[in-house]
């Protein structure tokens, strides 16, 4: 099952995002190599600066998805004000399996 992580950065925490970015990308690359990561990227503010994240993963259930969300270095660094984990159904433009 697919799950979307809708992550909102805490205001004034761009420095935390930038400092943690290398280990965050390493984490996402590991999930990608494992086949769990479907896609990911930052949300941007009006100035084009990152202010949140969208990450879509495949996981067995909500508990497993939350475990993945909480293992993200951004989460562990306290970057996020809020993380919503939602089941998601990829309907349009889904890549062939």
Secondary structure, 3 states (H helix, E strand, C coil): CEEEEEEEECCCCHHHHHHHHHHHHHHHHHHHHHCCEEEEEEEECCCCCEEEEEEEEECCCHHHHHHHHHHCHHHHCCCEEEEEEEEECCCCCCCCC
